[in-house]
């Protein structure tokens, strides 16, 4: 029993208890200075009428869609390239490298490279005759830019997950396809992609849960601006809790985020169960 | 699937090559900028080599140049002390990793090798915790740490992650399950208790996965931003990631100290880059496992 004691202590104090307490706090008014005051559903009622909340949710969804879409397509492409061309560990290590440096570091490097006046990316754009883009300063570009930065950081990691999935597809399936005269393109769409589905579903869910919680990049680069364009839900909760000390309301929003992620996970379970028919 | 040299294959190689460049270029640009003279940078936005190569940016960041010198080179002149932040990051990441991996290994052993009532139910509860998004527990945890009077202390930064994470336990349990039970029984017949089996047998046999987990934990802990931002704002416990955020907001708005900023990011990223170069194979190979299982 002694073996499980420290882990259980940590689990109860820093996971279970805060989960229960967070749920309770979401029904209170709490400014950290005096004891939480129970106020029923007031926080939730407020949330429904809070245009900043809906904006944050909308911006987050926009981010998630761009991030996931781009990242999944690129990751599958990269994984295919690696699978067909080279199993080199060096190549794999290089594409994983961005994933291993801090979000903050990644955000700062891109913040510099994407600077309107002296950023190297705008220099490149200039060479092909495109006017400088204010990546972080233009409200249309801000979210796609933040999403793109995170795609750069995560696509190698995701590609390695897909790559691991590719290696589980038995070789005879491909041999059979080749014997049948299937073209490479056809094989990819008819065989590889369907057989990859369990891995893809898993990857989609993991990355979706992760990308709903985008914070670091926004905190370091745009801080929610310009004009709320990048105030994602995580950042809004953070602002409410730690700059306005509106802890009850922040907890309520965190609970809603929790619920959204739970739904995403449930959908995943459904899809995962449906996989059984794939590789008979 | 052997193919002769074809157009398709050539295109594929070109694509892969472009991909590698896109991946590596920002790292190079960080390096190139960090060694540049900040006042000369805006004039040469597309120079591939450092502009007027100098160590000035590093000196500025590490507090080795005087305030006047720093300002003349485009710095804010505010005192920065990256040595201190480097030490703080080392303290936080090291203690977190050692404690978390050790306690998680103990729990994983109990879940994998010991029989006790309710074991599987308790394990299911631990796993369910993986579902709870961090922000949800972060808010009450902040209140707790504050009430304990641990804001701006190493204990406050380290405690929540020190005991376990559900993932660490899950990861190690998988390996412990695979260890041959007969070995364990033989040891028991020889009179070894659980403690001796754990330290003398399980840990040595699982050295590789434990090392992998430790490296991953170290990287995560080193790179963590949100929690240390909340509880470790004060200078004496500020870690590198938080310091970078502060440094960025301090650089003058007109012509930011890009060289200094890149020197700072390079210093912050360097230990992880070295760790990665040393363990690239182990880390890379663990990705397939950690994500899918």
Boltz contact constraints between the chains, C-beta under 6 A:
constraints:
  - contact:
      token1: [A, 3]
      token2: [B, 106]
      max_distance: 6.0
  - contact:
      token1: [A, 3]
      token2: [B, 109]
      max_distance: 6.0
  - contact:
      token1: [A, 3]
      token2: [B, 110]
      max_distance: 6.0
  - contact:
      token1: [A, 4]
      token2: [B, 107]
      max_distance: 6.0
  - contact:
      token1: [A, 4]
      token2: [B, 110]
      max_distance: 6.0
  - contact:
      token1: [A, 6]
      token2: [B, 103]
      max_distance: 6.0
  - contact:
      token1: [A, 6]
      token2: [B, 163]
      max_distance: 6.0
  - contact:
      token1: [A, 7]
      token2: [B, 103]
      max_distance: 6.0
  - contact:
      token1: [A, 7]
      token2: [B, 107]
      max_distance: 6.0
  - contact:
      token1: [A, 7]
      token2: [B, 163]
      max_distance: 6.0
  - contact:
      token1: [A, 7]
      token2: [B, 164]
      max_distance: 6.0
  - contact:
      token1: [A, 10]
      token2: [B, 163]
      max_distance: 6.0
  - contact:
      token1: [A, 10]
      token2: [B, 164]
      max_distance: 6.0
  - contact:
      token1: [A, 11]
      token2: [B, 164]
      max_distance: 6.0
  - contact:
      token1: [A, 14]
      token2: [B, 141]
      max_distance: 6.0
  - contact:
      token1: [A, 14]
      token2: [B, 160]
      max_distance: 6.0
  - contact:
      token1: [A, 15]
      token2: [B, 129]
      max_distance: 6.0
  - contact:
      token1: [A, 18]
      token2: [B, 137]
      max_distance: 6.0
  - contact:
      token1: [A, 18]
      token2: [B, 140]
      max_distance: 6.0
  - contact:
      token1: [A, 18]
      token2: [B, 141]
      max_distance: 6.0
  - contact:
      token1: [A, 19]
      token2: [B, 132]
      max_distance: 6.0
  - contact:
      token1: [A, 19]
      token2: [B, 137]
      max_distance: 6.0
  - contact:
      token1: [A, 21]
      token2: [B, 140]
      max_distance: 6.0
  - contact:
      token1: [A, 22]
      token2: [B, 136]
      max_distance: 6.0
  - contact:
      token1: [A, 22]
      token2: [B, 139]
      max_distance: 6.0
  - contact:
      token1: [A, 22]
      token2: [B, 140]
      max_distance: 6.0
  - contact:
      token1: [A, 81]
      token2: [B, 12]
      max_distance: 6.0
  - contact:
      token1: [A, 81]
      token2: [B, 16]
      max_distance: 6.0
  - contact:
      token1: [A, 85]
      token2: [B, 12]
      max_distance: 6.0
  - contact:
      token1: [A, 85]
      token2: [B, 16]
      max_distance: 6.0
  - contact:
      token1: [A, 89]
      token2: [B, 281]
      max_distance: 6.0
  - contact:
      token1: [A, 92]
      token2: [B, 284]
      max_distance: 6.0
  - contact:
      token1: [A, 93]
      token2: [B, 280]
      max_distance: 6.0
  - contact:
      token1: [A, 93]
      token2: [B, 284]
      max_distance: 6.0
  - contact:
      token1: [A, 94]
      token2: [B, 20]
      max_distance: 6.0
  - contact:
      token1: [A, 94]
      token2: [B, 23]
      max_distance: 6.0
  - contact:
      token1: [A, 95]
      token2: [B, 23]
      max_distance: 6.0
  - contact:
      token1: [A, 96]
      token2: [B, 284]
      max_distance: 6.0
  - contact:
      token1: [A, 100]
      token2: [B, 219]
      max_distance: 6.0
  - contact:
      token1: [A, 100]
      token2: [B, 272]
      max_distance: 6.0
  - contact:
      token1: [A, 100]
      token2: [B, 276]
      max_distance: 6.0
  - contact:
      token1: [A, 101]
      token2: [B, 269]
      max_distance: 6.0
  - contact:
      token1: [A, 101]
      token2: [B, 272]
      max_distance: 6.0
  - contact:
      token1: [A, 102]
      token2: [B, 223]
      max_distance: 6.0
  - contact:
      token1: [A, 102]
      token2: [B, 241]
      max_distance: 6.0
  - contact:
      token1: [A, 104]
      token2: [B, 225]
      max_distance: 6.0
  - contact:
      token1: [A, 104]
      token2: [B, 241]
      max_distance: 6.0
  - contact:
      token1: [A, 104]
      token2: [B, 244]
      max_distance: 6.0
  - contact:
      token1: [A, 105]
      token2: [B, 265]
      max_distance: 6.0
  - contact:
      token1: [A, 105]
      token2: [B, 268]
      max_distance: 6.0
  - contact:
      token1: [A, 105]
      token2: [B, 269]
      max_distance: 6.0
  - contact:
      token1: [A, 108]
      token2: [B, 265]
      max_distance: 6.0
  - contact:
      token1: [A, 109]
      token2: [B, 26]
      max_distance: 6.0
  - contact:
      token1: [A, 109]
      token2: [B, 30]
      max_distance: 6.0
  - contact:
      token1: [A, 112]
      token2: [B, 258]
      max_distance: 6.0
  - contact:
      token1: [A, 113]
      token2: [B, 29]
      max_distance: 6.0
  - contact:
      token1: [A, 118]
      token2: [B, 42]
      max_distance: 6.0
  - contact:
      token1: [A, 118]
      token2: [B, 45]
      max_distance: 6.0
  - contact:
      token1: [A, 123]
      token2: [B, 45]
      max_distance: 6.0
  - contact:
      token1: [A, 123]
      token2: [B, 46]
      max_distance: 6.0
  - contact:
      token1: [A, 160]
      token2: [B, 287]
      max_distance: 6.0
  - contact:
      token1: [A, 161]
      token2: [B, 291]
      max_distance: 6.0
  - contact:
      token1: [A, 164]
      token2: [B, 288]
      max_distance: 6.0
  - contact:
      token1: [A, 215]
      token2: [B, 226]
      max_distance: 6.0
  - contact:
      token1: [A, 216]
      token2: [B, 225]
      max_distance: 6.0
  - contact:
      token1: [A, 220]
      token2: [B, 245]
      max_distance: 6.0
  - contact:
      token1: [A, 234]
      token2: [B, 135]
      max_distance: 6.0
  - contact:
      token1: [A, 237]
      token2: [B, 135]
      max_distance: 6.0
  - contact:
      token1: [A, 241]
      token2: [B, 139]
      max_distance: 6.0
  - contact:
      token1: [A, 251]
      token2: [B, 139]
      max_distance: 6.0
  - contact:
      token1: [A, 254]
      token2: [B, 135]
      max_distance: 6.0
  - contact:
      token1: [A, 254]
      token2: [B, 136]
      max_distance: 6.0
  - contact:
      token1: [A, 258]
      token2: [B, 133]
      max_distance: 6.0
  - contact:
      token1: [A, 258]
      token2: [B, 136]
      max_distance: 6.0
  - contact:
      token1: [A, 261]
      token2: [B, 133]
      max_distance: 6.0
